Amino acid sequence: MTTSAHANSLSEAMSRLQRMIGQDYVMHATVVDAASVDVEVIPRDEACEECLAPKDVMRGVADDCLSATGYRVRDLVYPGERKREAEPCQRA
């Protein structure tokens, strides 16, 4: 699969996942390497947190949507779990 075809199939897979999840959340994938992506679930203002599927279920659904792309989910980040960027060291 060419790089552009790979990107197109990833985009299509993420669109399928987005349609399944609905409009309360935005699904964002970041390619990590040739076989993995990190997926972040980003809530919109009107998001229903109680409506979000458990992470293990979401990971299974995402991996299923990605199956034709050759990618698998490496890291799934739910709202409130975002890793903080390291702050620069400040000297006194």
C-alpha positions as CSV (number, residue, x, y, z in Angstrom):
1,M,0.0,0.0,0.0
2,T,1.4,3.4,-0.9
3,T,1.8,6.2,1.7
4,S,-1.2,8.1,0.3
5,A,-3.3,5.0,0.0
6,H,-2.4,4.2,3.6
7,A,-3.4,7.7,4.7
8,N,-6.6,7.5,2.8
9,S,-7.6,4.2,4.4
10,L,-6.7,5.5,7.8
11,S,-8.9,8.6,7.2
12,E,-11.8,6.4,6.0
13,A,-11.4,4.1,9.1
14,M,-11.4,7.1,11.4
15,S,-14.5,8.5,9.6
16,R,-16.2,5.2,10.2
17,L,-15.2,5.3,13.9
18,Q,-16.4,8.9,14.2
19,R,-19.8,8.0,12.7
20,M,-20.2,5.1,15.2
21,I,-19.2,7.3,18.2
22,G,-21.5,10.2,17.2
23,Q,-21.0,13.9,17.4
24,D,-20.4,14.4,21.1
25,Y,-16.7,13.4,20.7
26,V,-14.0,14.0,18.1
27,M,-11.8,11.0,17.3
28,H,-8.2,12.0,16.5
29,A,-5.5,9.5,15.3
30,T,-1.8,10.2,15.3
31,V,0.4,7.8,13.4
32,V,3.1,6.4,15.7
33,D,4.8,4.0,13.3
34,A,4.0,1.7,10.3
35,A,1.7,-0.4,12.5
36,S,0.3,1.8,15.2
37,V,-1.7,4.9,15.9
38,D,-2.5,6.8,19.1
39,V,-6.2,7.7,19.3
40,E,-7.5,10.6,21.4
41,V,-11.1,11.0,22.2
42,I,-11.8,14.7,22.4
43,P,-15.1,15.9,24.0
44,R,-17.2,18.7,22.5
45,D,-18.9,21.1,24.9
46,E,-22.1,19.2,24.9
47,A,-20.5,15.7,25.4
48,C,-22.1,13.2,27.6
49,E,-19.3,11.6,29.6
50,E,-21.5,8.9,31.0
51,C,-22.4,7.9,27.4
52,L,-18.8,7.1,26.5
53,A,-18.1,3.3,26.2
54,P,-15.5,1.8,28.5
55,K,-12.0,2.0,27.2
56,D,-11.6,-1.7,26.5
57,V,-14.8,-1.6,24.4
58,M,-13.7,1.5,22.6
59,R,-10.3,0.0,21.8
60,G,-11.9,-3.1,20.3
61,V,-14.2,-1.0,18.2
62,A,-11.3,1.3,17.0
63,D,-9.1,-1.7,16.2
64,D,-12.0,-3.3,14.3
65,C,-12.4,-0.1,12.3
66,L,-8.7,0.1,11.6
67,S,-8.3,-3.6,10.7
68,A,-8.2,-3.0,6.9
69,T,-5.5,-0.3,7.3
70,G,-2.7,-2.4,8.9
71,Y,-2.8,-0.1,12.0
72,R,-3.7,-1.0,15.5
73,V,-4.3,1.3,18.5
74,R,-1.2,1.7,20.6
75,D,-2.6,4.3,23.1
76,L,-6.2,5.3,23.6
77,V,-6.5,8.6,25.5
78,Y,-9.9,9.5,27.0
79,P,-11.0,12.9,28.2
80,G,-9.1,14.0,31.3
81,E,-6.2,11.6,30.6
82,R,-4.2,13.7,28.2
83,K,-0.5,13.6,28.9
84,R,0.8,17.0,29.9
85,E,3.7,18.4,28.0
86,A,6.8,18.7,30.1
87,E,7.2,22.3,31.2
88,P,10.6,23.8,30.6
89,C,12.9,23.9,33.6
90,Q,13.0,27.4,35.2
91,R,16.0,28.5,37.1
92,A,15.6,30.7,40.2
